[in-house]
Amino acid sequence: MELRHLRYFIAVAEELHFGRAAQVLGISQPPLSQQIQALEEELGARLFDRTNRRVELSEAGRLFLGEARQVLAQVDKAADVARRAQLGELGEMKVGFTASAPFNSSIPQAIFAFRQAFPAVHLNLMEMSSREVAEALVEESIEVGVMRPLALPDSLVAVELFSEPLVAVIHAEHPLAEGSENGVFISALADEPFVFFPRTHGSGLYAQLLSLARQAGFSPHFSQEAGEAMTIIGLVSAGLGVSVLPASFQHMRIKGVVYRPLLDPDARTAVWLVQRKGDPSPMAKAFAQLLARKMVIPPNA
């Protein structure tokens, strides 16, 4: 039994006329009659009661009609699933993102837009460091990464989504907090203890801070380490040192902390969309295209 046999049978069952059914199917009547007869022989059941003047469904045909329609509906559904999966409209996609990326409103807005456009795609969002994002992409445990700049292996390709200023995070009663609303140079922090991510955390911001300090002629003294930006800000509030973070963290208002723009020319950090080279999966391609299209460049970028 082939699917075309079911389609032929349903056409005759709906028209109750072999000639009209043949026209609907775009075939001649004799082959249609032969195919219906072959189907009946295979089933061992008479599907139609035929006379010279009329065609009616037999009891077996009536019951078979409902089942045949369900089979074709399921086949059509399966074909639609395959087509939509090929277009990136179905399935699950794993996205790795660095913890600081969602603090810029553009990222959540773009993810929301993707979910609205592709509601049948389950986004599995996994927070990790920039280094872990790169490693997960190489290992193919995620399909797309959103991360801060970091040296990447040759198998990965990055597109900059946006960049934003870096800011100094200072205790509100620190002398640097007074009269510095317009910003400070990182050299002003040379003698200050830093609260920052550990080197082993794999944050792209670590290398950038070292580079800025080196250009300013000093090596930062890290007095306290923390794996989360919110913890870093809290430790600054506790008076344990200063820090440097992306400007989007200014939205986190914690008592006892002020943010001051860094005036150094290179005091900016980017957010990258990273994928494996080659032909990405349809879902990854759709996600990347929509994320780039919906990205809103933040103020002062």
N, C-alpha and C positions, 0 to 999 in steps of 0.2 A: 504494500500500500504506500502510495506517495501523497505528498501534500496536495498535488494537483487533483488527485481523486477526490479529496475532501472538498476542494473548491468547486469542482464540477458538481458534486452531489449537492452542496449548499445552494448553488445557483439554480439547479433544477427544483430543489425543495422550495425555494423562495418564489420562483416563477410559476411552478407547476405546469410548465410547458417546455418541451425540449427545444423547440424552435427559438423561443424568446431567450431561453437560457444560453443557447449557442451564440446568439447575437451579443448578449451581455459579455460572454467569455471571449468573443472574437474568434470563434472556431466554427466549423460547419457542424451540422446536426449529426450526421452518421458517426463521426469519431466520438462525439459526446455520448451517444447512445451506447457505443461499444465500451467506453470507459466505465459508464455506470453499470453495465452488465458485468464487466470484469470485477468491479468492486463488490457487487452482490455475490458473485461466485466466490470471491475470496472470503467474504464475511460468512457465507452460508446462510444468508438471510435476504428476503425480498424487501427492498427499501421503498419501492413504489408499487401501487396498484394502478395498472395501465388498462385503459380501454381505448377504443377508436376515438372517443370523444373527450376523454379527460384523463388527467394524471393526478393521483392523490398519494400522499405519504401513507405507507403502511404503519402499523403500530411500531414495528422495529425501526422503520425509517424515522418516525417521530422522535423516538428516544435517541436514535443515533445522531439526529440533527443537533440536539443540544450539546452532545459530547464533541461533535465535530467542530462546532463553533468555538467551544472552549479550547480545543487543541490549536486551532488557527489563531485565536486571540493570544494564546501563550506564545506561539511562534512569533507573532508580530511583536509581542512585548520583548521577547528575547532579542529580536533583530534591532528593536529600538534601543535596548540597553547597550548592545554592541556598538551601534552608531554613536550614541551619546558618549559612551566611554572613549571612543576614538576621537571625539571632539573635545574631550576633557570636561564633560558635563556631569559625569558620574564617578563614583568611587571614593577613595580616600587619598589624601595628599598630606604628607608629613613635611612640616615647615619648621626649621630651626631658627631661632632668633636670639640675638644677644639681649640681655636684660634691659639695657638702656634704650633700645630702639622704640618700644611702645610708649615711652614717655613723650615722644613727639606725636602730636595728635594725628599727623598724616598717616602713620602706619596703621593704627586701629581703624581709621576711616577707610583706608584702602581695603583692609581685610573685610570690613563690613560690606563694602561695595561688592567684593568678590562673592561673599555669601549670598547677597541678594541676587547676583547674576547667575550663580550656580548653586542653588539651594540643595541639590542632590549630592554635592561633593562634601564629604566630611573632612574638615580641616583639622588635622592633628598638630597642634602648635606646641612646640617643645622649647622651653627656655634653656639656654646653654651659653657658654662663653664663646667669643669669636673663634678661638682656636678649635673648640669642640664642634662648632658649626662646620668649619672647613673639614675636619676629620670625618664628621658624619656624612658629608657630601661625597668625600672620596670613598668611604665605605658603603655608600649607596643606602644608608639607613634613613636618609631624608632626601627630598627631591629639590627643595629650594631653601636657601639660607638668607637671612637678613642680619647683617653683622657690621661691626666697625672695621676699618681698614687693618689688614694684617697681611703678611707675606703669604701668598697662595701657591699651591703646587700647580704645575703646568696643566693638570687635568681640569682645572676650574677656571671659570671666567666670571668677572664681576662687572656690574654696571652701577654707577653711583646714582642713588635715588635722590639724595640731597646732602648738603653740608650745613653745619651750624657752628656758631662760635663756642669756644670753651670759656668757662667762667671760673674764677677763683672762689672757693667756698671757705668763708672766714667766720670765726666767732664774732658775734655782734659787738662785743666789748673789746675786741682786738684793736690796737692802734691803727692798723691798715684799714679798718672798716670806716673810720672817720675821714670825711673829705675825699673819698675815693669812688663816689657814685659814678663817675665817668669811666672808671676802670683803673687797672693797675697792670704794670708789666710783670712778667713772671719773675724777673730778677728781684723784685721786692719780696719774694717768698724764699729767697736763697737761704736764709738763716732759720727758716721755720721748719718744725717737724711736720712731715706729711702723713696724712691718713689716706691709704690708697689700697687698690687691689693688689694682691700678691703677684709676684712675677709668674708663679706657676698657674695662676688663674686663667691665663691665656687671653687676657683682655687686650684689644687693640689699642686702648687708651694708655696702657702702660708704656709701650714703646714711644708713643707720641709725647708723653710727659717727659720721658728721658731726653728725647730729641730737643724739645723746647728748652729744657734746663741746660742742656749741653750748649745750645746756641747762645744762651744767656751767661755762659761761663761758670756754671756750678753743677754739682751732682746732688740731687735731692736726698735728704735723710728721711727714710721711712721709719717712723716711730711706731706706727700701728697699721696692721693690715686687716682688711675685711673683704669678704666676697660679694657683698651686696652694696649697691650705691646708697640705699636708704640707711644702712648701717654706718657707712662712711659719713653721711651727713649728720647722723646722730652722734657719732664720736666727735665730730667737729663741734657740735653743740655742747658736748661735755668738756670742751677745752683741750682735747688731746692733740690738736694740730690743725693744719689747713689742708685743703685738697683742691683738685682741679677736675671738673666734670663738664659734660655737655650742657649747653644753655637750657635745654628742655627740662632739666632737673630743677630749674628755678620755680616750676609749678609746685614743687613740694615745699610748702611753707612749714618750717620747723622753728620753734621759738629759740632764739639765741644764735641764729645763723643768718648771714647775709651773703649775697652773691654779687661779685664784681666782675665785669667783663675783662678778659685778658686783652691787652692792647698790642701784643706781639703779632706781627703780620701772619705768622703760620699757626696762630692759635685758633684753629678750626678743626672740626672732626666731621668725617663723612659717615653716611650709612650706605652700605652696599647691598645690592641684590646679587647673590652668588648662585651659580648653577654649574653643573658639569658641562664640559664642552661636548659638542656633538648634537645629536637630535634629541631634545628634551621630550619627556612624555607630554601628551596633549594637555593634561591637567596642569603640569608645571609651566608649560608654554602659555596657557591661558591665564594662569595666576600672575606670571611675570609681566605679561602684556597689560593686564588690568592694573596691577600695582604701579607700574611705571606711568600709565595713562592717568590714573587717579591721584598720583602723588601731588600734594600741595606743598610748594616750597615754603618753609617757615619764614616768619619775619626776620629781617636782618641777615638772611642767608646770602 
